Amino acid sequence: MMDENKSIELLKKQQELIPQLKQKSRKAPEFDEWKRDTRIIIKKIFGDNHAGEFSSIVYSLMVFSSRTTDHDIHNAYLRGLDKANSLISSLISEIDTFGLENKPIIKKEDPIRIIENICYKFHSVARQLQSRHSDRSTLEIEDEYDVQDLLHALLKLHFDDVREEEYTPSYAGSSSRVDFLLKDENIIIEVKKTRKSLKAKEVGEQLIIDKAHYTTHPDCNSLICFVYDPDGRISNPVGLERDLEKNNNGLNVKVIISPK
């Protein structure tokens, strides 16, 4: 494990480069080098979890139109750098507060961390699928079923028993379909994809109802709610994640909204 002082020194060095990067374009080689080096440093210090958070930061617009200007594109780049700056500050504070020696070592086989990593990288995988040789047909992520299909394939890389379309026991006179159940790990995964009629308010309302159902499921010790938001319809994803992870009657709940 890296020394605490050395870890903070390396993180601060990367943070100090951000003002210089803001004067350059997202396509500048210095930015690519900084992004690669920063991710490696974070992974060396903390492992895949925080490295996944850093990798999920978006530095470009998700949607372009005929009215998109160079100023709009550069502002998206600046917002991404600001998010990176905030994350690095948070990581430095974490080391200052808790140190590194007593941090638990996250093993590769930890199922929660594996699923988190898949969710954080989901958008990158979905984008990569659009770049096929000779413009061959591919999976278009247009609705929740498409998200479920791709997520199912990614889960099969790590888990042997991935069950879909399970049903929870009746709650308040109704039952609910579970998107995925990892029976051996006692984990349920709920999938949402935002759209014009499913923004932050509607997502929150649906997940609150879902959580109530899952507390009665005999195979559910942990619930992971993955909300795929490629168009940035949720304006405050961190706040929504925190709100939905509260008041769960003993159920371990993790909410991941990605990309941010």
Phi, psi and omega in degrees: 000140183290146178298143184299313181297319179295321179299313180296319180300315180293319179295317180295325179297317178292323180294323182292343179277346185299315179303324178292320180295329180295340179273355183247177178271157175299336182272001180292140179299332179296325179291316179300319180294317179297316181297317180295313182295320181295317179298318180298317180297314180298319180294321179297325183278312191248342185096193189291331188298301180291329176297323177294321177300316181295318182294334183281352179293132182256132183247012181222166176290143178276332182228134178244152175218178180295343181265000179292130181250166175299327178297318178299316181297316181292324178296323177296321176297317179295320178298320178298317179295323177296320178295320178297319179298317179296319180296316180298318177300319179297320180292320177298316178298322179297318179294317179300321185279314188249347183072189181241330187300324184262008178289135178295141177278123181273115181280153181300328185278003177295110188297323180299315181294323178298314181294319177302315182297320177299316181294319180296328183263000185303314183296321178296320178295316181299321179291320180297327180296340180282345182258084181250153179299137176057030178054040178291157181294152184211181179278119176267127180272091184253333181212184183297327180296323177294319178298316180297319181298313180291318179298320179302314179298319180291323178296325181294343175294333188241337186234135182279322186250088179250111184255138178240160179059042169278160179239140177280159171298161182298136174226124181054038175085005180218158175249169184222142179277135177268133180293308179218139174238122170263094191295318182296328183265355183056045181237132172252138178242123178253134186242133174228150170231124182292153176205184184302324182262007180224083179254199188303313183299312182292321177300314180300315181297317180294318183289329176298317177294317180300318181301320180297322177296315190287339178296340181260000182282128185293339183253016184246107170260332181225140177240125175247121179255111180258116179250111180272118187233067186294337182261005178065040181285339179265113188286330181231073185297323181295317179297318179294319177302312182296318181297318184284344179272002179264161170053064186245014176053042176088351179280132177283113185241130175235124179249128181236114174254120186212144359281158178261000000 
